[in-house]
Amino acid sequence: MFIYSFKANKRTIIGALLVLLALVVLCFAVPGRARQTNAVLGVSLKGGTNQERIAFIEHFGYDIVDEPVEVKDITIPAQFNDTYISYNEIQVSQGFDLNKYKGKQAKSYSYAVTNYPEIKDSEKTVRANLIVYNSKIIAGDVCSVKLDGFMHAFNYGKTG
C-alpha cells in the first residue's frame, strides 16, 4: 500500500482551483454534440427523422410534400472543385460549412416545395434539399430543377 501526502499551501489550492475552473469552461466552450441549433438560422439541426427534416424546412415558410422525392447516399468530396466551392459559399451564408465534412459519407434528401412564390406548380420544379450526417443537418438549399433554374439558401430573401 502506498500513501502519498503533500502540503497544500494557499498557492497550490488556488492553482488547482484555476485548473479545475479552466476545465469546466473548456467543456462548455467547445462545440459539442448537444449543441444542435444553427446560430445563423436559429433552428434545430436535428435531421434523423422525416419529421425533423420537415420541421426544419417548414421553419422557413416552405410547404413541402411530406415524403422526399429522392433520398441518396453521397460522399462529400475530399477536395472541392469550383461547383462545391460555390455551393459551400451558400452554406457558409447560412451558418453551415462543408469543409468540416470533406470525405465523409452523408445522406441527401430532396423534397418537393408546393408554395414557392411566383412559380405556378412549383411542386414539379422546386426542391428543398438537405444533407444529413449522423442525424444532423449539415447543409441545404432551395433550388429549381429547370435548366435555367436557381439555387439559394433557406433564408434567402428573409429579413430579421
GROMACS elastic network, one bead per residue, 0.5 to 0.9 nm:
[ bonds ]
;  ai    aj funct       b0    kb
    7    12     6  0.87804   500
    8    11     6  0.79450   500
    8    12     6  0.58469   500
    8    13     6  0.64151   500
    9    12     6  0.54055   500
    9    13     6  0.63869   500
    9    14     6  0.87602   500
   10    13     6  0.52490   500
   10    14     6  0.61711   500
   10    15     6  0.85578   500
   11    14     6  0.52345   500
   11    15     6  0.60905   500
   11    16     6  0.86244   500
   12    15     6  0.50725   500
   12    16     6  0.61388   500
   12    17     6  0.86123   500
   13    16     6  0.51490   500
   13    17     6  0.61916   500
   13    18     6  0.86396   500
   14    17     6  0.51036   500
   14    18     6  0.61599   500
   14    19     6  0.86821   500
   15    18     6  0.51216   500
   15    19     6  0.62800   500
   15    20     6  0.86508   500
   16    19     6  0.51600   500
   16    20     6  0.62017   500
   16    21     6  0.86032   500
   17    20     6  0.50080   500
   17    21     6  0.60375   500
   17    22     6  0.85171   500
   18    22     6  0.60612   500
   18    23     6  0.86134   500
   19    22     6  0.50632   500
   19    23     6  0.62843   500
   19    24     6  0.87656   500
   20    23     6  0.51499   500
   20    24     6  0.63564   500
   20    25     6  0.87430   500
   21    24     6  0.51366   500
   21    25     6  0.62097   500
   21    26     6  0.85317   500
   22    25     6  0.51395   500
   22    26     6  0.60290   500
   22    27     6  0.86250   500
   23    26     6  0.50174   500
   23    27     6  0.62064   500
   23    28     6  0.88817   500
   24    27     6  0.51931   500
   24    28     6  0.66759   500
   24    29     6  0.87558   500
   25    28     6  0.53479   500
   25    29     6  0.60149   500
   25    30     6  0.86865   500
   26    30     6  0.60603   500
   27    30     6  0.59158   500
   27    31     6  0.85881   500
   27    32     6  0.86997   500
   28    31     6  0.75356   500
   28    32     6  0.83870   500
   29    32     6  0.87377   500
   31    34     6  0.81489   500
   31    35     6  0.66306   500
   32    35     6  0.57309   500
   32    36     6  0.84269   500
   33    36     6  0.67701   500
   35    38     6  0.86633   500
   36    43     6  0.84799   500
   36    44     6  0.57787   500
   36    45     6  0.53006   500
   36    46     6  0.66127   500
   36   136     6  0.77148   500
   37    40     6  0.88864   500
   37    41     6  0.81576   500
   37    42     6  0.62793   500
   37    43     6  0.54443   500
   37    45     6  0.54514   500
   37    46     6  0.81911   500
   38    41     6  0.53985   500
   38    42     6  0.52571   500
   38    43     6  0.56699   500
   38    44     6  0.64684   500
   38    45     6  0.64407   500
   38    94     6  0.83054   500
   38    95     6  0.64078   500
   38    96     6  0.78419   500
   39    42     6  0.52300   500
   39    43     6  0.77471   500
   39    94     6  0.87200   500
   39    95     6  0.66587   500
   40    43     6  0.84362   500
   40    93     6  0.82367   500
   40    94     6  0.57287   500
   40    95     6  0.51530   500
   40    96     6  0.86687   500
   41    44     6  0.87386   500
   41    94     6  0.62634   500
   41    95     6  0.70006   500
   41   154     6  0.84614   500
   41   155     6  0.72315   500
   43    56     6  0.68055   500
   43    59     6  0.74245   500
   44    47     6  0.85332   500
   44    52     6  0.83926   500
   44    55     6  0.87148   500
   44    56     6  0.68791   500
   44   137     6  0.86396   500
   45    52     6  0.82224   500
   45    53     6  0.84308   500
   45    56     6  0.72831   500
   45   135     6  0.85442   500
   45   136     6  0.55182   500
   45   138     6  0.75540   500
   46    49     6  0.79662   500
   46    52     6  0.59728   500
   46    53     6  0.73046   500
   46    56     6  0.81580   500
   46   132     6  0.87440   500
   46   135     6  0.61460   500
   46   137     6  0.60866   500
   47    50     6  0.72003   500
   47    51     6  0.81143   500
   47    52     6  0.51386   500
   47    54     6  0.86836   500
   47    56     6  0.80261   500
   47   130     6  0.86623   500
   47   131     6  0.88261   500
   47   132     6  0.62917   500
   47   133     6  0.83879   500
   47   134     6  0.85224   500
   47   137     6  0.52997   500
   48    51     6  0.85521   500
   48    52     6  0.67480   500
   48    53     6  0.74824   500
   48   132     6  0.75748   500
   48   133     6  0.86405   500
   48   134     6  0.74771   500
   48   136     6  0.65075   500
   48   137     6  0.82866   500
   49    52     6  0.52702   500
   49    53     6  0.64553   500
   49    54     6  0.87132   500
   49   135     6  0.76756   500
   50    53     6  0.51625   500
   50    54     6  0.61273   500
   50    55     6  0.85957   500
   50    66     6  0.80276   500
   50    67     6  0.76837   500
   50    68     6  0.84522   500
   51    54     6  0.50545   500
   51    55     6  0.60813   500
   51    56     6  0.86301   500
   51    66     6  0.84466   500
   52    55     6  0.51071   500
   52    56     6  0.62715   500
   52    57     6  0.88504   500
   53    56     6  0.51400   500
   53    57     6  0.64391   500
   53    58     6  0.86539   500
   53   109     6  0.86827   500
   53   130     6  0.78009   500
   53   137     6  0.80282   500
   54    57     6  0.52586   500
   54    58     6  0.60150   500
   54    59     6  0.84790   500
   54    63     6  0.88356   500
   54    64     6  0.76271   500
   54    65     6  0.89890   500
   54    66     6  0.71068   500
   54    67     6  0.89515   500
   54   111     6  0.87137   500
   55    58     6  0.51104   500
   55    59     6  0.60127   500
   56    59     6  0.52943   500
   56    60     6  0.74949   500
   56   137     6  0.88712   500
   57    60     6  0.58361   500
   57    61     6  0.73644   500
   57    62     6  0.62075   500
   57    63     6  0.78715   500
   57    64     6  0.79863   500
   57   128     6  0.72523   500
   57   129     6  0.89190   500
   57   130     6  0.87812   500
   57   154     6  0.77161   500
   58    61     6  0.50625   500
   58    63     6  0.60426   500
   58    64     6  0.76281   500
   59    62     6  0.74353   500
   60   154     6  0.65020   500
   60   155     6  0.66235   500
   60   158     6  0.84150   500
   61   115     6  0.86477   500
   62   113     6  0.64081   500
   62   114     6  0.74638   500
   62   115     6  0.62628   500
   62   116     6  0.69475   500
   62   128     6  0.84466   500
   63    66     6  0.89145   500
   63   112     6  0.84742   500
   63   113     6  0.57597   500
   63   114     6  0.55169   500
   63   115     6  0.56813   500
   63   116     6  0.81086   500
   64    67     6  0.83597   500
   64    68     6  0.88954   500
   64   111     6  0.62655   500
   64   112     6  0.54290   500
   64   114     6  0.53998   500
   64   115     6  0.76367   500
   64   123     6  0.78828   500
   64   127     6  0.85822   500
   64   128     6  0.80597   500
   65    68     6  0.71637   500
   65    69     6  0.82931   500
   65   111     6  0.64119   500
   65   112     6  0.55566   500
   65   113     6  0.66980   500
   65   114     6  0.69943   500
   65   123     6  0.79547   500
   66   111     6  0.76184   500
   66   112     6  0.84885   500
   67    70     6  0.87273   500
   67   110     6  0.89349   500
   67   111     6  0.68968   500
   67   112     6  0.85000   500
   68    71     6  0.66100   500
   68   109     6  0.61794   500
   68   110     6  0.53728   500
   68   112     6  0.71622   500
   69   109     6  0.77375   500
   69   110     6  0.55711   500
   69   111     6  0.53637   500
   69   112     6  0.64307   500
   69   127     6  0.86481   500
   70   108     6  0.78782   500
   70   109     6  0.59413   500
   70   110     6  0.51584   500
   70   111     6  0.72470   500
   71   107     6  0.69970   500
   71   108     6  0.56210   500
   71   110     6  0.64733   500
   72   106     6  0.85924   500
   72   107     6  0.56848   500
   72   108     6  0.52949   500
   72   109     6  0.68477   500
   72   110     6  0.89285   500
   73   105     6  0.70844   500
   73   106     6  0.59109   500
   73   108     6  0.62493   500
   74   104     6  0.84332   500
   74   105     6  0.58110   500
   74   106     6  0.53410   500
   74   107     6  0.57173   500
   74   108     6  0.66402   500
   74   131     6  0.87131   500
   75    78     6  0.86025   500
   75   102     6  0.81747   500
   75   103     6  0.62090   500
   75   104     6  0.56722   500
   75   106     6  0.61091   500
   75   107     6  0.83479   500
   76    79     6  0.86541   500
   76    80     6  0.85663   500
   76    98     6  0.78427   500
   76   101     6  0.66382   500
   76   102     6  0.53347   500
   76   103     6  0.51908   500
   76   104     6  0.55666   500
   76   105     6  0.64937   500
   76   106     6  0.73067   500
   77    80     6  0.60043   500
   77    81     6  0.85236   500
   77    84     6  0.83353   500
   77   101     6  0.85235   500
   77   102     6  0.54943   500
   77   103     6  0.51261   500
   77   104     6  0.76806   500
   78    99     6  0.86451   500
   78   101     6  0.82783   500
   78   104     6  0.79838   500
   79    84     6  0.88569   500
   79   102     6  0.71380   500
   79   103     6  0.80540   500
   80    83     6  0.75596   500
   80    84     6  0.52451   500
   80    85     6  0.58809   500
   80    99     6  0.86272   500
   80   102     6  0.82653   500
   81    84     6  0.54025   500
   81    85     6  0.61474   500
   81    86     6  0.87298   500
   82    86     6  0.61861   500
   82    87     6  0.85403   500
   83    86     6  0.52456   500
   83    87     6  0.61406   500
   83    88     6  0.85840   500
   84    88     6  0.59091   500
   84    89     6  0.84984   500
   85    88     6  0.51535   500
   85    89     6  0.63723   500
   86    89     6  0.51247   500
   86    90     6  0.68285   500
   86    91     6  0.89506   500
   87    90     6  0.53337   500
   87    91     6  0.65589   500
   87    92     6  0.89061   500
   87   141     6  0.89631   500
   87   151     6  0.89671   500
   88    92     6  0.60417   500
   88    93     6  0.84998   500
   88    96     6  0.80287   500
   88    97     6  0.63586   500
   88    98     6  0.61794   500
   88    99     6  0.79542   500
   88   139     6  0.84598   500
   89    92     6  0.50928   500
   89    93     6  0.62472   500
   89    94     6  0.89143   500
   89    97     6  0.81761   500
   90    93     6  0.51914   500
   90    94     6  0.68116   500
   90    96     6  0.85056   500
   90   140     6  0.86894   500
   90   141     6  0.78937   500
   90   151     6  0.87642   500
   90   152     6  0.66669   500
   90   153     6  0.58905   500
   91    94     6  0.53794   500
   91    95     6  0.64075   500
   91    97     6  0.58300   500
   91    98     6  0.73998   500
   91   138     6  0.85867   500
   91   139     6  0.60029   500
   91   140     6  0.70277   500
   91   141     6  0.79644   500
   91   153     6  0.70057   500
   92    95     6  0.50145   500
   92    97     6  0.52518   500
   92    98     6  0.82394   500
   93    96     6  0.73811   500
   93    97     6  0.89269   500
   93   153     6  0.74703   500
   94    97     6  0.88323   500
   94   139     6  0.87531   500
   94   153     6  0.65580   500
   94   154     6  0.76287   500
   94   155     6  0.72370   500
   95   139     6  0.89112   500
   96   138     6  0.61434   500
   96   139     6  0.60067   500
   96   140     6  0.87324   500
   97   100     6  0.64208   500
   97   101     6  0.80568   500
   97   138     6  0.74502   500
   97   139     6  0.74949   500
   98   101     6  0.52232   500
   98   102     6  0.66301   500
   98   138     6  0.71643   500
   98   139     6  0.71994   500
   99   102     6  0.55035   500
  100   104     6  0.89734   500
  101   104     6  0.53821   500
  101   105     6  0.84030   500
  101   106     6  0.89336   500
  101   133     6  0.85614   500
  101   138     6  0.85828   500
  102   105     6  0.88761   500
  104   133     6  0.82110   500
  105   133     6  0.73105   500
  106   131     6  0.66301   500
  106   132     6  0.57145   500
  106   134     6  0.76307   500
  107   130     6  0.81539   500
  107   131     6  0.56680   500
  107   132     6  0.52487   500
  107   133     6  0.65919   500
  108   129     6  0.69778   500
  108   130     6  0.56756   500
  108   132     6  0.63922   500
  108   140     6  0.89111   500
  109   128     6  0.81860   500
  109   129     6  0.56021   500
  109   130     6  0.51829   500
  109   131     6  0.64671   500
  109   132     6  0.78936   500
  110   127     6  0.61435   500
  110   128     6  0.57281   500
  110   130     6  0.65333   500
  110   131     6  0.89728   500
  111   123     6  0.89506   500
  111   126     6  0.84557   500
  111   127     6  0.53864   500
  111   128     6  0.51359   500
  111   129     6  0.63233   500
  111   130     6  0.85522   500
  112   122     6  0.78213   500
  112   123     6  0.51386   500
  112   124     6  0.70508   500
  112   125     6  0.76418   500
  112   126     6  0.60640   500
  112   128     6  0.64632   500
  112   129     6  0.89179   500
  113   116     6  0.63205   500
  113   122     6  0.62238   500
  113   123     6  0.51149   500
  113   124     6  0.81865   500
  113   125     6  0.80976   500
  113   126     6  0.54757   500
  113   127     6  0.54254   500
  113   128     6  0.63620   500
  113   142     6  0.86073   500
  114   121     6  0.71278   500
  114   122     6  0.53905   500
  114   124     6  0.82194   500
  114   126     6  0.77701   500
  114   127     6  0.89333   500
  115   118     6  0.87181   500
  115   119     6  0.80015   500
  115   120     6  0.85066   500
  115   121     6  0.82733   500
  115   122     6  0.64634   500
  115   123     6  0.75371   500
  116   119     6  0.59545   500
  116   120     6  0.81076   500
  116   121     6  0.87049   500
  116   122     6  0.58639   500
  116   123     6  0.82480   500
  116   126     6  0.71847   500
  117   120     6  0.81989   500
  117   122     6  0.83861   500
  118   122     6  0.86342   500
  119   122     6  0.53425   500
  119   125     6  0.86314   500
  119   126     6  0.85551   500
  120   123     6  0.84334   500
  121   124     6  0.59474   500
  121   125     6  0.74206   500
  121   126     6  0.88288   500
  122   125     6  0.51735   500
  122   126     6  0.52650   500
  122   127     6  0.84544   500
  122   144     6  0.86262   500
  123   126     6  0.59651   500
  123   127     6  0.77174   500
  124   127     6  0.84852   500
  124   145     6  0.85180   500
  125   143     6  0.83371   500
  125   144     6  0.54675   500
  125   145     6  0.52965   500
  125   146     6  0.64991   500
  125   149     6  0.88887   500
  126   142     6  0.71799   500
  126   143     6  0.56528   500
  126   145     6  0.62115   500
  126   146     6  0.84294   500
  126   149     6  0.89274   500
  127   141     6  0.81840   500
  127   142     6  0.56731   500
  127   143     6  0.53720   500
  127   144     6  0.62219   500
  127   145     6  0.72365   500
  128   140     6  0.73514   500
  128   141     6  0.58692   500
  128   143     6  0.65605   500
  128   144     6  0.89960   500
  128   154     6  0.82615   500
  129   139     6  0.83163   500
  129   140     6  0.51943   500
  129   141     6  0.52808   500
  129   142     6  0.61925   500
  129   143     6  0.78301   500
  130   137     6  0.66801   500
  130   138     6  0.77134   500
  130   139     6  0.58616   500
  130   141     6  0.67633   500
  130   142     6  0.89987   500
  131   136     6  0.83973   500
  131   137     6  0.58597   500
  131   138     6  0.57711   500
  131   139     6  0.50566   500
  131   140     6  0.58629   500
  132   135     6  0.59266   500
  132   136     6  0.52905   500
  132   138     6  0.56831   500
  132   139     6  0.72372   500
  132   140     6  0.88489   500
  133   136     6  0.52858   500
  133   137     6  0.64627   500
  133   138     6  0.65199   500
  134   137     6  0.84353   500
  137   140     6  0.77392   500
  140   152     6  0.89443   500
  140   153     6  0.70874   500
  140   154     6  0.73300   500
  141   151     6  0.65783   500
  141   152     6  0.56429   500
  141   154     6  0.57696   500
  142   150     6  0.80944   500
  142   151     6  0.56311   500
  142   152     6  0.54735   500
  142   153     6  0.62291   500
  142   154     6  0.61458   500
  142   156     6  0.89390   500
  143   146     6  0.88799   500
  143   149     6  0.69957   500
  143   150     6  0.52823   500
  143   152     6  0.64136   500
  143   153     6  0.88332   500
  144   147     6  0.81659   500
  144   148     6  0.81935   500
  144   150     6  0.52977   500
  144   151     6  0.65846   500
  145   148     6  0.83068   500
  145   149     6  0.61138   500
  145   150     6  0.80051   500
  146   150     6  0.81401   500
  147   150     6  0.88837   500
  152   155     6  0.82202   500
  152   156     6  0.61734   500
  153   156     6  0.51973   500
  153   157     6  0.89753   500
  154   157     6  0.87951   500
  154   158     6  0.86229   500
  155   158     6  0.52561   500
  155   159     6  0.80766   500
  156   159     6  0.85942   500
